[in-house]
Amino acid sequence: MDEFRFIDSIKPSYYRQSSVIKGVGDDGAVIQPNIGHELVISTDTMVDQIHFNLNNMSLEDVGYRVMVANISDLAAMGSSPLYYIVNISAPNSVTNEDLLYVYQGMNDIASQYRMDLIGGDTTSGHDLVISVTVFGNVSPKKKRLRSSAQIGDIVFTTGYLGEAGYGLSLLDSHKHDKLNYFVQRHIRPQPRVDFVRVTTNVNRICLNDVSDGISSELNEIANASNVSIEIDWDKVPIHKDMNHLEHSRLKQLALSAGEDFELVGTCSKGDWKLVRSLCEKDDIKVTEIGKVINRGEEPSVYLNEFGEKLSLDQSGYQHGNS
């Protein structure tokens, strides 16, 4: 890897954000923070054979997905994407030209939100490891924190759940090409920045992005907000073309597979009608799936199905008492 030549090849010719004073090409980036806003920072790392498989994904797809994972975190905080930094460790078998495909995939999604690449580093290593740090801004009173759920809130989710996990299984089976809808939902998901944009004037929304499955995300909300949550299985949004799957498989995908990068969250009953109306105007699917309830002895998440209440832990569902 020729690091200096590579840096020259990825250096932007211009910056989309006027707040960038100095980007790639110096010892550090220089940013002029937006007055009246707070900075949101998130980072994620993906490792070959753990988070992605180059046997069924292109290098561009890998770059795209690692960026989506980070942008989705910004959306879950209620923030607007601004900049990103990329650190890559790559084996000697990966050339500069290969890495350019990774950066192209990142730019495919970053350019949609006018995000600027402002720095990073490359080094040699045993495995291909890609780490991205993203920066966004948010108005102080519009942060969407996991800790802001309140008893009586409506619990909702955007989109359909389990699609990315199903797409991965189709990809692994080699029975469907990359143009299949569910395969695309795995390799080219779309972060819900649109939801954040249309609901910016709603005073209080609690959000978490669906990276690990709603069984995990809802438990994180319950613990952070010190509440309990109850959802109904028959309300969980599932694409009609997945209904043929065996029931336990369908539940595993919808509740625990993750990587849909949808948003799950809560808002007051009074604001729910507004949230739903705003989303309908922008053609964003949003579904009420449950409610926030008294926490009892400790924060918990429950799944109602066929008249039975199941305790839904962070790894999935199990029989339990309410």
N, C-alpha and C positions, 0 to 999 in steps of 0.2 A: 504494500500500500504506500503510495506516494502522498503523504499527508498534506504537504503544502500545495501540490498541484490539485489535490482533491478539494481543499478549502476554496481555492480560486474558482473551481468549477461549480460550487454550490452557492457562492456569494451572490446575493440578490443584486440586480442592477438598480433597483429602487425599492423603497419601503412604502407599504400601503398605509401604515399608521403614522400620522404626523408626529406622534409622541416619541418616535424612535429618533434619537439624536445620533447615536452611533451603534451599528449592528455588527455583522460579521466582519472580521479582519483586524481586530485589536485584542488587547488582553481582556477586555470585558465590554459588555454592551452598556450603553448609556440611554436611560429612558427618562422622559419628563412625565411624571405621574399626572393623570387627569384630575384636575381640581374637583373636589367634592365627591370623589369616588374612592373606594377601597380596593386594594389589589388582592386578587385571588390567585393562588399558586397551587398547582397539582402536578404530580409526576407518576409515571408508570413505566415499568420495564418488562420487556418480552424477550424470552430466550428460545432459541431454536430447539425443537423437539419437546418443549414444555408448553409454550404458549402458541406455537405455530409449527406447521410442517411444510417445508418447501417441496415436498413430493406432491402436494395438492394445492399449494398456493404459490402465486408468483411473488417475487420480491416487491413489486409495486403493491400487491394486495397486503403484504405484511406491513409496509410503511403506512398504508391507508388505515389499517385496523389499529395500529398502536396510536395513531393520531386520534382516531375516533374515541378510543378508550379514555384519552385525556380530555378531549373536548366535552365528552359526556359528563365527566366530573365537574367541569366548569359550569355546564348547564344545570347540574344538580345543585350547585351553589347559587343559581340565579344570576350568574355573571355572563358578560359578553366576552368572547375570545379575542385576544389581542396579539400575543407573540408566543414563540416556542423556541426551545433549545434542544438540540439533539446530541446525545453521546452514543457512539457505536463502538463496540469491540468486535472484531471480525477475524476469522482464521485467514491464513495466507491464501487459501483457495478462493477467497472472495476478493474480487478486483475492484478498482475504483469505479469501473463501468457498472459492476453489479450494484454497488452502493448508490450510484446515481438513480437506479431504478427504485430503491427504497425511498430516496428523497422525492422522487417523482410521485410515488404513491402518497406520501405525506402532503405534498403540495396540492394533489388532486382535491383533497378535502379541506386543507388549510385555506386555499385560495377562495373557497366558497364563503368563508367568513372573514376574508381580508386579513388573515393572520400573517405575521412576518416572522421569518427565521432570523433570530438575532444572535446565535452563537452555538457553541457545542465543542465536541472533541471526538477524535477518532483514535483508536489504538488497536494493536494486534492482540488476539487472544485465542483460546481453544475453540470457543463456540461463538456463533453470531448472537450478540446481545445488543438490543436496541432500547435505549432509555430516553424518554421524552419528558421534558418539563414544560408545562404550558402556563401562561399568565392571562388573566382576565380582569375585568373591573366590574364593580357592582356598586350601586348606591347603598349607603350604609343601612337604610331602613328596608332594603329589598333583598337582603341575604336570605337564602332558602336553606335553613339549617335543619339537620336531623332532630335537633332538640326543641323544635317549635311546635310539635304536635300537641293538641289539647283534647281532653275528654269531650266527646260529642262530635268530633270532626268526622267528615266523610273521608274514607280511604279510596284512592283512585289510582289508576295506572294509564299510561298512554299506550297506544298501539296494541299489538298482539304479543302474547308471551310464549316462549318456547321455540320460536321460529329459528333462531340461530343454532340452538342445540340440535334441532331436527336437521337443519341444513348441514351441520358438521357430520352427522351420521350418514347422510346421503353422499356427502363428499368422500367420506372414508370407504363407503361401499363401492365407489367407482361406477355406480349405476346411473348417475346423472351428471350432465356437464355443468360447467360453471354458469351457464345462463339460466339454470333452474332458479325459480323464485326463492326457495328456501336456502339454497346454496349461496345465492347472492346476499341473503340476510345474514349469513355467517361471515362471508369474506368482505362484504361492502355494506356494513350497517350504516345507519344515519343517526347521528346524535340529535337529541331533541332540543336544539337551540331554538327551534320555532316555537315550542311551548313556552319557553322563557320569555321570548319576545312578545307574544300575544298576551301573556298574563302579568306583565311587569307592573300594572297598576293595581293588582290585587294585593292588599296589605300583608297578609300572612299566608304563606304556603310552606309546608314542610316537604322537602324533596330528598330522594336518594336515587341514584341511577342503578339500573338493573344490570349489573356486571356479574354478580354471583347467583342471581335468582332471587325472587321476591321473598322466599323463606328466610334468606339471609338479610336482605335489605330491610324487611319489615321488623325483624328482630333488632337491627341496629337502630331503627327509629324508636321502637318501644323502649329500649334501654337508654338511649340518649334523652328521650322526653319523659322517662319515668312513667309510662302509661302501658296499657295493654291494648292489643289490636285484635279484632275479629273480622275475618273475611269469609265470604261464601264461595264455595267451589263453582257453583253454577253461574256465578257472575264473572269469573276469571275469563278474560277475552282470549279465545283460542281460534286460530284460523280454521275455517271450515274444512280445508284440505288436509288437516291433521286429525280430524275426528275418527278416522278409520283405525287409528293406533290403539293398541291394547291399553286399557284404562290406567294401569299402574305406570306404564311408560309415558302416557300423556301427562300424568300428574308430575312425574319426575322432570319432564321437559319444561312444563309451565311454571313449576314452583322452584326448581333447583338448578336447572341447566345454566341459566345466565347468558351473558354476552349478547343479549338483545339490545342493550344500551337504550332501552326505554326509560321512562321515569315513573317511579311510584312515590306517592306522597299523600298528604292530608291537607284539608282546608276546612274552614267552618261550613256548617250547613248553609248559612246565608250566602257565602261566597261560592258555593259549589255551582249554583245555577249560573252565576256570572262566568266561572271558569269554563263550564260546559258550553255556554253560548259563544264565548270568545274562541274556543277551539273549533266549534262547528263552523264559524265564519271563515276560519283559515284551513278547513278540511283536515284538522288534527283529530284523530280518534282518541277519545278519552272515556274511560269507563269507571263507574262507581263499583267497587268490589267489597266494601265493608265499612267498618266504623271503628273509632277509637273509644274504648270503654274503660271503666274503672280498673285499675291495675291489680287489685287484690293484694296478695302477699308480695309479689314481685312482678316486674314487667314480663309480659308473655304475649305470644301470638297464637291465635286459634284459627282453625279451619273448620267451617261447618259444611258437612256433606251428608246427604241422606238422613238428616235428623240427628246425626252424631257429631259431637265436637271433638276434634283432634288437636293435640298440641303440636304446633308447627315450630320446630327448632331451626337452627341456622343451616342445617344440612338437609332438611326435608321435613316430612310429616311423620308423626307417630301417635299411637293411641294414648290419650291422657285425660285427666279430669280438669274441669274448669274450676 
